[in-house]
Every structure is written in structure tokens, then in C-alpha cells.
Amino acid sequence: MKKKVAIGLLGSTLDKGFGNKRWERWRPSVSVCQQPDLLINRFELLYQSRSEKIMQVLVDDIQQISPQTQIIPQAMQFENPWDFEEVYEKLYQFAITYPFKPEEEDYLFHITTGTHVAQICFFLLTESHHFPGRLLQTSPAKDICGTYTIIDLDLSCYDRIAARFRQELKNDISFLKSGIDTANPQFNLLIEQIEKVALKTTEPILLTGPTGAGKSLLANRIYQLKKQKQLLEGNFIEVNCATLKGDQAMSSLFGHKKGAFTGAVSERPGLLRSAHQGILFLDEIGELKLDEQAMLLRAIEEKRFMPLGSDSDVSSDFQLICGTNRDLGKKVQRGEFREDLFARINLWHFDLPGLKERPQDIEPNIRYELKKYEEKTGIHLSFNQEAWQDFLNFALSPQAFWKANFRDLNAAVTRMGTLANGGRITKTDVAEEKKRLLLSWQEKSDQHGLKLLQQILPEDEIVQLDLFDQLTLEQILQVCVHYSSLSKAGRKLFSISRSRKKSINDADRLKKYLEKYGITWDDILLLKGVAGTHIF
């Protein structure tokens, strides 16, 4: 069995006692060694020099009642025992220099004696595991020996407390999911991980996923959760980086001094300073230019940055949450996104799945949209039984692409609710909405016949290409999917010009062209099943 070691402060008042009458009163440090079922092998007794006489009497008395207990007095001076900083620092130094051997000894830290400040410090150092053991509380009773209680600060070992923790965790996860009873196991696990990270760190968080997957809503819920837990004091500041252009981007983010540029008629603090002690959510962070990225990196790492037109730095301590539907890794490869910034914001990366990937969650999300509609309009909205089954079957069918994810679902419920008579959605309302959705998705799919390009690049990247580039790239992909290697595809694509070159490297030419758009041959291999063509 491990040896039991008690560590505590001598109580200059409670432990005091001289003459034979001292045995008639309860003394906490003596009581530790009077317990019949608590054998203390060693007692480290911390005392101040002005209490040395009390200490000598105490040592003799403990030796008398418990001769097997080794008493080790240790002098510890407090100039002011009510000065929290001084007391904590000296007890902390004791903790980091004491030769603890938890594999051989069981430590009990006696918190009954000493000032309230000292007792708090004992608690904090034990809770942080600087004191590797449990707390020992002694109390007076009719029996002169009194009673004792051992307190384990590992709260998970207490059933009722552990149950409360589990319920609180469940409530927090439900809050992050906006109260939607989702059933998709991968999504639920993702939200559990986000809850842990959100409450334990202020490091950047990167949320990725398709348009309409709920990145902005989730970022706001993370803020609200941390606010409830009093983990931050500032505001939630959201900005869509795609709307920031030129000087406006620098000014919006970092602020500016009066006269910094044409039109800067007054000073502007900037969004980073507005987010001090709060959360800054940068949606579509992939749209930031390299200059803004460099300043943002410094602001994250040093909590300092320089506003436009200023000669001195300003500070802001905020947590950064980023959102994007772009592949930032590919943007790094193309030199469009700083590798060091990507590494910094990618510490906690959570990829939100689209609605199509979560069929189990479509029904609860429809019910959530109905509730939102009622809260917004004050009109109770519901489906009749036939209409409900019809819309749910459609929502789960292969026909339903949900290209804009929850935005599509929200728009569908809003349109049906607006057209429904008396807040009751009928099968006719559902039939009309199905036509609208299918037409919308068909228009997007058939735009310029970009069937393969839309499979390989996000829609928001495609629309930033000239139509000439879109059509050219689509035709090149149509050729590539017929061949098993870059070289074979290159020979076909460059069959005329290659005959005029002294050095032929068709694969390299094709590879460099595709890399301009962040496309690799591995991406094309995934398209072969889509094309359904013979491979040469």
C-alpha cells in the first residue's frame, strides 16, 4: 500500500494550546493524526517562525498520540498571509520543488488551517494538479478527535456531478445545433468535437463546407455558447471577405487614421478592434488578398497590427473563426493564399457536410424551418398529411440536389408558407415548389454545358473564370477523361503543336495548364466514372 502523506499549514489560532488543558480542545493538525482509520505516515507541517513554540508543542503531541507518524516541520514565511499573490507564489514554489512521488505516496492536503487565502491557494494548486493528491478537511465534533473528509477534485468520480456534466454537455451540443434533433452520426460527432474545442481554447477555428452548410450560423452559436459560459466579454463581429475590395478591405479590417487615403475624412477603428475580447468571424477568408493576409497573421500571433496611415501599433485580443467553401490548400499551391496563415488558422479544422450528405437530418431540419417561419411571421405553418409525406419523399430522393443546402430548404419552406392558405401547406403547394426547385437546380447544372467542370471546381470558383476559360477547360476535361495518363491525354491535345517542337513533354504542358486552376490528375481520375467513357 502507498504511504499516506499529509501536508498542511500550522494554524496559529486553532492549533494553539499549552498546558494540560490543551488536550480538552480540538486542534485540527493534531486531529489529522487522531483518526483511528486514517494512518498518516508523514506530516509535512508548514509554519511561520513566530509560531515556532506552537509548532514544537504540536510536534511533541503528534509524536505522543501517533508515534508511527514522521513529523517534518518546514518554515515558510508570509509577510502578509492575506496577500493572495504572495501566498500563492510561495505555495506554488513549494509545489514545484517538493519531490512528490505519487506512484509511491498518497498525498492529502489539509485545508482546515491557515487563512482563507491560503485555503483557496491549496484548492487551486490541487485542482491544477500542482499538488498531486486530494484535499483533507477536518472538523470538530463531540469526540475530541473530531471528524475528517477527503475531497477528490476529480469531479467525474461523483455520480450526481458527473450526471450534471453529461446533461450540460448535452445542452451545449443541442445549443450548437440550434436545438435541432439531428441523427446523422458523423455530424453529431463533429458538433461534439466543436463543443469541446469551443469551450477549451481561444485558438483560431476553420469551418469549411459547401455554400449554405451553416458555417455562419455555427460561428454565431459558438460565440453565444462562450458568452453564456462567461468565457468572453466582447462582441461577435462578422464580415464577408468577398465584399472587401482595395483600400476598403484594409480599412474595414484594421481601421485607418484620418486622411490615410482619399475619402478617409475621419478615423475608423476597424473590425479587429471591434472584436476585442470577443469573436471575429471572417467568412470567405479565401477572398482576402495577400497584403491583408500578412497583416491578419501578425494580428493573430501578436495581437497587434497597424491601422492604415498610422505610425504606431494598436492591440486587439480576439478569437478568430474563419469560414470558406474554397479549397485553401489548392489556393496555397497556386500562391493565392499564404502558407503560414493557412497553417495558423488550420489548427482546428471542421468540415461541415452538405444537406445531401445528411439524409437522416432532413426531416428535423424541415420542422426547424417551419418553427423559424412561425417565429418570423407569427403564422403557424404546417403540412397536411399527404403534403408532408410528398415533400419529405422528394427531399430524400435522388432528384433533390439541395445545391445551396439549408438556404434551398429555407427558401422552399418560406415560399410554400407564403403561398399556403391559412398556414396549411397542401399537396398542390408541394407540387409547385418541387417544380421550382428542380428548375433552379437544372438551370445551374446545364449552365454553358459545364458538366465535368462543375464536378471538379466549386461553383463560386467557376463564376470567377471568363466564359472562354470555362468552355476551354470543360473541353479539355472531356478529352482527359478518355485517357489513363497525363502523357496520353497530352499527346491527343497537343497532336499538332508537338510536331513543331524539338523537345516534347506533353504531360508537363498539360499538368501546368491544369495546375493554373488547381486541378490535378487525381481529380480527373475521379471524374472517369462521371463521364462513363472508354479509357485508352
C-alpha positions in Angstrom: 0.0 0.0 0.0 1.1 3.6 -0.6 2.2 5.6 2.3 -0.1 8.4 3.3 1.5 11.9 3.5 -0.4 14.9 4.9 0.7 18.4 4.0 -0.7 21.4 5.8 -0.2 24.8 7.4 0.1 25.2 11.2 -2.9 27.1 12.5 -1.6 29.9 14.8 -5.0 30.1 16.5 -6.8 26.7 16.0 -3.6 24.7 16.7 -2.6 26.8 19.6 -2.6 25.1 23.1 -0.4 24.9 26.2 -0.6 23.1 29.5 -2.8 20.1 30.2 -6.0 21.8 29.1 -4.8 21.7 25.5 -6.0 18.1 25.4 -9.5 19.3 26.2 -9.9 21.3 23.0 -10.0 20.3 19.3 -6.8 21.1 17.4 -7.1 20.5 13.6 -3.5 19.4 12.9 -3.5 17.0 15.9 -6.9 15.8 14.8 -5.4 14.6 11.4 -3.3 12.1 13.4 -6.0 11.1 15.9 -8.3 9.4 13.3 -8.5 5.7 14.1 -9.0 4.7 10.4 -6.5 7.2 8.9 -2.9 6.3 9.4 -0.6 9.2 8.4 3.0 8.0 7.7 4.4 11.5 7.3 3.1 15.0 8.1 4.8 18.0 6.3 3.9 20.8 8.7 4.4 24.3 7.2 4.8 27.0 9.8 5.9 30.6 10.3 8.8 31.5 12.6 6.6 33.5 15.0 4.6 30.2 15.6 7.7 28.1 16.5 6.6 27.5 20.1 3.2 26.2 18.9 5.0 24.1 16.4 7.2 22.4 19.0 4.3 21.6 21.2 2.3 20.3 18.2 5.2 18.0 17.1 5.6 16.5 20.6 1.8 15.9 20.9 1.5 14.2 17.5 4.5 12.0 18.3 2.8 11.1 21.5 -0.6 10.1 20.0 0.8 8.7 16.7 4.5 7.6 17.2 4.5 6.0 13.7 3.9 9.4 12.1 7.1 11.2 11.0 6.7 15.0 11.5 8.7 17.3 9.2 8.4 21.0 10.1 9.1 23.3 7.2 9.5 27.1 7.8 7.5 29.2 5.4 7.4 33.0 5.9 4.4 35.2 4.7 4.9 38.9 5.1 1.2 39.3 4.7 -0.8 36.0 4.9 -3.8 37.8 3.4 -1.9 38.8 0.3 -3.1 36.4 -2.4 -0.2 36.9 -4.8 2.4 36.3 -2.1 0.8 33.3 -0.6 0.1 31.7 -3.9 3.6 32.3 -5.2 5.2 30.7 -2.1 2.9 27.7 -2.1 3.5 27.3 -5.8 7.3 27.3 -5.3 6.8 24.7 -2.7 4.7 22.6 -5.1 7.2 22.7 -8.0 10.3 22.0 -5.7 8.8 19.3 -3.5 9.9 15.8 -4.5 6.4 14.3 -5.0 6.3 10.6 -5.7 2.6 9.9 -6.5 3.4 6.3 -7.6 4.7 5.6 -4.1 2.8 8.0 -1.8 -0.8 9.2 -1.4 -0.9 12.9 -0.6 -3.6 14.7 1.5 -3.6 18.5 1.6 -5.0 19.7 4.8 -7.2 22.9 4.2 -8.7 23.5 7.6 -5.9 25.7 8.9 -4.3 28.9 7.6 -6.1 32.0 6.3 -8.9 31.8 3.8 -6.4 33.0 1.2 -4.1 30.0 2.0 -7.1 27.6 1.8 -8.0 29.0 -1.6 -4.5 28.6 -2.8 -4.3 25.0 -1.6 -7.5 24.3 -3.5 -6.3 25.9 -6.7 -2.9 24.2 -6.6 -4.6 20.8 -6.0 -7.2 21.4 -8.7 -4.4 22.2 -11.2 -2.5 19.1 -10.1 0.5 21.1 -8.9 -0.4 19.3 -5.6 -0.9 15.7 -6.9 -3.4 14.5 -4.4 -6.7 15.1 -2.6 -7.9 17.7 -0.1 -8.3 16.8 3.6 -10.9 18.7 5.7 -11.1 18.1 9.5 -14.0 19.3 11.7 -14.7 19.4 15.4 -17.3 17.0 17.0 -18.4 15.8 20.4 -15.4 13.4 20.3 -12.3 15.5 20.8 -10.7 13.8 17.8 -13.3 15.4 15.5 -14.1 14.1 12.1 -12.4 14.2 8.7 -13.5 14.3 5.0 -11.3 13.5 2.0 -12.3 15.5 -1.1 -11.3 14.3 -4.6 -11.3 17.1 -7.1 -11.8 14.7 -9.9 -15.4 15.5 -10.2 -16.1 12.7 -12.7 -15.9 10.3 -9.8 -19.1 11.7 -8.2 -22.2 10.2 -9.8 -24.6 13.1 -9.5 -22.0 15.7 -10.5 -20.9 13.6 -13.5 -24.6 13.3 -14.5 -24.9 17.1 -14.3 -21.8 17.4 -16.6 -23.3 15.0 -19.1 -26.6 16.9 -19.1 -24.7 20.2 -19.5 -22.7 18.7 -22.4 -25.9 17.5 -24.0 -27.4 21.0 -23.6 -24.3 22.7 -25.1 -24.4 20.4 -28.1 -28.1 20.9 -28.6 -27.4 24.7 -28.5 -24.8 24.5 -31.2 -27.2 22.6 -33.3 -29.9 25.3 -32.8 -32.0 22.8 -30.9 -32.4 20.5 -34.0 -32.5 16.9 -33.0 -30.1 15.7 -35.7 -29.5 12.0 -36.2 -26.5 11.8 -38.6 -23.7 10.1 -36.5 -20.8 11.9 -38.3 -22.4 15.3 -37.9 -23.3 14.7 -34.3 -19.7 13.6 -33.5 -18.4 16.7 -35.3 -20.6 19.0 -33.2 -19.4 17.2 -30.0 -15.8 17.9 -31.0 -16.6 21.6 -31.8 -18.2 22.0 -28.4 -15.1 20.7 -26.6 -12.8 22.9 -28.7 -15.0 26.0 -28.4 -15.0 25.9 -24.6 -11.4 25.0 -24.1 -9.4 27.2 -26.5 -9.2 30.6 -28.0 -7.1 29.4 -30.9 -8.4 30.0 -34.5 -11.1 27.7 -35.8 -11.6 27.0 -39.5 -15.1 26.0 -40.7 -15.3 24.6 -44.3 -18.1 23.2 -46.3 -20.3 24.0 -49.3 -22.4 27.1 -49.6 -25.4 27.1 -47.2 -24.0 24.4 -45.0 -24.4 26.6 -41.9 -20.9 27.9 -41.2 -22.1 31.4 -40.3 -24.8 30.2 -38.1 -22.5 27.8 -36.3 -19.9 30.5 -35.7 -22.5 32.7 -34.1 -23.7 29.8 -31.9 -20.1 29.2 -30.8 -20.0 32.8 -29.7 -23.3 32.6 -27.9 -22.2 29.5 -26.1 -19.0 31.0 -24.9 -20.8 34.2 -23.9 -23.2 32.1 -21.7 -20.2 30.5 -20.0 -18.7 33.9 -19.4 -15.6 32.9 -21.4 -15.6 36.2 -23.3 -16.9 39.7 -22.9 -16.7 41.3 -26.3 -18.9 41.2 -29.4 -19.4 38.9 -32.3 -18.1 40.6 -35.4 -18.9 39.0 -38.8 -17.6 40.1 -42.2 -17.8 38.5 -45.6 -14.4 38.9 -47.1 -15.7 38.6 -50.6 -17.3 42.1 -50.1 -14.0 43.7 -49.2 -12.1 45.4 -52.1 -9.0 47.5 -52.3 -8.4 50.1 -49.6 -11.8 49.2 -48.2 -10.5 45.8 -47.2 -7.6 47.2 -45.1 -9.7 49.9 -43.7 -12.6 47.7 -42.7 -10.4 45.1 -41.0 -7.6 47.1 -39.5 -9.0 50.6 -39.4 -7.4 53.9 -40.6 -6.3 57.3 -39.4 -8.0 60.4 -40.8 -6.5 61.3 -44.1 -5.0 57.9 -44.7 -6.4 57.8 -48.2 -8.8 59.8 -50.4 -12.2 59.8 -48.6 -10.8 59.0 -45.2 -12.4 62.1 -43.6 -12.4 60.6 -40.1 -10.7 57.9 -38.0 -12.1 54.4 -38.2 -11.3 51.7 -35.5 -11.7 48.7 -37.8 -13.4 45.3 -37.2 -10.4 43.7 -35.5 -10.6 46.3 -32.7 -14.3 46.0 -32.6 -13.9 42.3 -31.9 -11.6 42.9 -28.8 -12.4 40.3 -26.1 -14.9 38.7 -28.5 -15.0 36.7 -31.7 -14.2 37.8 -35.3 -15.8 35.6 -38.0 -14.2 36.0 -41.4 -16.5 34.3 -43.8 -15.0 33.5 -47.3 -11.5 34.1 -45.9 -10.1 32.7 -49.1 -11.1 36.0 -50.8 -8.6 38.1 -48.8 -5.6 39.4 -50.8 -2.1 38.6 -49.8 -1.4 42.0 -48.1 -4.4 41.6 -45.8 -3.4 38.0 -45.1 0.0 39.2 -43.9 -1.4 41.8 -41.5 -4.0 39.3 -40.3 -1.3 36.7 -39.5 0.5 39.2 -37.3 -2.7 40.2 -35.6 -3.4 36.6 -34.7 0.1 35.8 -33.5 1.0 39.1 -31.7 -2.5 40.6 -31.1 -1.1 43.8 -32.6 -1.5 45.5 -36.0 -1.1 48.8 -37.6 -4.1 50.8 -39.0 -3.8 52.5 -42.4 -1.9 55.8 -42.1 -0.8 55.2 -38.5 2.7 55.3 -37.2 2.1 53.1 -34.2 0.5 49.7 -33.5 -2.8 49.1 -31.8 -3.8 45.9 -30.0 -6.9 43.7 -30.0 -7.3 40.3 -28.3 -10.0 38.3 -30.2 -10.7 34.7 -31.2 -10.7 34.2 -34.9 -13.2 31.9 -36.7 -12.8 31.5 -40.4 -15.3 30.2 -43.0 -14.8 29.1 -46.6 -16.2 26.8 -49.3 -12.9 27.0 -51.1 -10.0 24.5 -51.0 -7.4 26.7 -49.2 -4.8 24.0 -49.8 -5.1 24.4 -53.5 -5.0 28.2 -53.2 -1.8 27.9 -51.2 -0.3 25.8 -54.1 -1.3 28.5 -56.6 0.3 31.2 -54.5 -3.1 32.8 -53.8 -3.1 32.1 -50.0 -0.2 32.4 -47.6 1.0 29.0 -46.4 1.9 30.4 -42.9 -1.6 31.9 -42.4 -3.2 28.6 -43.6 -1.2 26.7 -41.1 -2.2 29.1 -38.3 -5.9 29.0 -39.0 -6.0 25.3 -39.7 -5.2 24.2 -36.2 -8.8 23.3 -35.6 -10.5 22.5 -38.9 -14.1 21.3 -39.1 -15.6 20.4 -42.4 -19.4 20.8 -42.4 -21.3 18.3 -44.6 -24.0 19.4 -47.0 -27.6 18.6 -46.6 -27.5 15.8 -49.2 -24.9 14.0 -47.1 -27.2 14.0 -44.0 -30.4 12.3 -45.1 -31.3 11.5 -41.5 -31.3 15.2 -40.7 -33.6 16.4 -43.5 -36.9 15.8 -41.6 -35.8 17.6 -38.3 -34.5 20.5 -40.4 -37.8 20.9 -42.2 -39.5 21.0 -38.8 -36.9 23.6 -37.7 -37.7 25.7 -40.8 -41.4 25.6 -40.0 -40.7 26.8 -36.5 -38.5 29.6 -37.8 -41.2 30.7 -40.2 -43.7 30.9 -37.4 -41.3 32.9 -35.2 -40.7 35.3 -38.0 -44.2 35.8 -39.3 -46.4 34.9 -36.3 -48.3 32.5 -38.5 -48.4 28.8 -37.5 -47.3 26.8 -40.5 -47.8 23.1 -41.1 -48.3 20.5 -43.8 -51.4 18.3 -44.2 -50.5 14.6 -44.0 -50.3 13.9 -47.8 -48.3 17.1 -48.5 -45.9 16.3 -45.6 -45.2 12.8 -46.9 -44.9 14.0 -50.5 -42.4 16.7 -49.7 -40.3 14.5 -47.4 -40.1 11.8 -50.0 -39.0 14.3 -52.6 -36.4 15.9 -50.2 -34.9 12.4 -49.6 -35.0 11.4 -53.3 -32.1 11.4 -55.8 -33.9 14.2 -57.6 -33.3 16.6 -54.7 -29.7 18.1 -55.1 -30.0 20.8 -52.4 -27.2 22.7 -54.2 -27.5 25.6 -51.8 -28.1 23.2 -48.9 -30.0 24.8 -46.0 -30.5 28.0 -48.0 -32.5 26.0 -50.5 -34.5 24.3 -47.7 -35.2 27.6 -46.0 -36.3 29.2 -49.3 -38.6 26.3 -50.1 -40.4 26.4 -46.8 -40.7 30.2 -47.0 -42.2 30.1 -50.5 -44.7 27.3 -49.5 -45.6 29.2 -46.3 -46.2 32.4 -48.2 -48.5 30.7 -50.8 -50.3 28.4 -48.4 -53.9 29.3 -47.4 -54.4 29.6 -43.7 -50.8 28.4 -42.9 -51.7 24.9 -44.2 -49.3 23.5 -46.9 -51.2 21.2 -49.4 -50.0 18.7 -51.9 -50.6 21.3 -54.6 -48.2 23.7 -52.9 -45.6 21.0 -52.6 -46.0 20.1 -56.3 -45.4 23.7 -57.4 -42.4 24.0 -55.1 -40.9 20.8 -56.4 -41.1 22.2 -59.9 -39.4 25.5 -58.8 -36.5 23.6 -57.1 -35.9 21.2 -60.0 -35.9 24.0 -62.5 -33.4 26.0 -60.4 -31.1 23.1 -60.0 -31.4 22.2 -63.7 -30.5 25.7 -64.7 -27.4 25.6 -62.6 -26.4 22.2 -63.9 -26.8 23.0 -67.5 -25.2 26.4 -67.5 -23.0 26.5 -70.6 -22.9 22.7 -70.5 -20.1 22.6 -67.9 -20.9 19.1 -66.7 -17.4 18.0 -65.8 -16.1 21.4 -64.7 -18.9 21.6 -62.1 -17.9 18.2 -60.8 -14.3 19.3 -60.2 -14.5 23.0 -59.1 -16.8 24.8 -56.7 -19.4 27.0 -58.4 -18.0 30.2 -56.9 -14.6 29.5 -58.4 -16.2 28.8 -61.8 -18.1 32.1 -62.0 -14.8 33.9 -61.4 -13.4 32.5 -64.7 -14.0 34.1 -68.1 -16.6 32.2 -70.2 -13.7 31.5 -72.6 -11.7 29.8 -69.9 -14.8 27.9 -68.6 -15.6 26.4 -72.0 -11.9 25.7 -72.8 -11.4 23.9 -69.5 -14.6 21.9 -69.9 -13.5 20.6 -73.4 -10.0 19.7 -72.0 -11.6 17.7 -69.2 -13.9 16.0 -71.7 -10.7 14.8 -73.6 -8.7 13.9 -70.4 -11.4 11.5 -69.0 -10.9 9.3 -72.1 -7.2 8.6 -71.2 -5.4 6.7 -68.5 -2.4 9.1 -68.1 -1.3 12.7 -68.5 1.0 11.7 -71.3 -1.7 10.0 -73.4 -4.1 12.9 -72.9 -1.3 15.4 -73.7 -0.4 13.6 -77.0 -4.0 14.0 -78.1 -4.4 17.6 -77.0 -1.1 18.8 -78.5 -1.0 16.5 -81.6 -0.4 19.4 -83.9 1.9 21.7 -82.0 4.1 18.8 -80.6 5.3 18.1 -84.2 6.9 21.5 -84.3 8.8 21.2 -81.0 12.3 19.9 -80.6 11.7 18.8 -77.0 8.3 17.1 -76.4 6.8 17.0 -73.0 3.1 16.8 -73.4 2.4 15.6 -69.9 4.3 18.6 -68.4 2.4 21.1 -70.6 -0.9 19.6 -69.6 0.0 19.4 -66.0 1.0 23.1 -65.8 -2.2 24.1 -67.6 -4.4 22.2 -65.1 -2.4 23.5 -62.1 -3.4 27.1 -63.1 -6.9 26.1 -61.9 -5.8 23.9 -59.0 -6.7 20.7 -60.8 -4.6 17.5 -60.5 -4.6 14.3 -62.5 -6.0 12.6 -59.4 -9.0 14.9 -59.6 -9.6 13.8 -63.2 -9.3 10.1 -62.3 -12.3 10.7 -60.0 -14.3 12.1 -63.0 -13.9 9.0 -65.2 -17.0 7.4 -63.6 -18.9 10.6 -64.2 -18.0 10.6 -67.9 -18.8 6.9 -68.5 -16.4 6.7 -71.4 -13.9 4.2 -72.7 -10.3 4.8 -71.4 -7.3 4.4 -73.7 
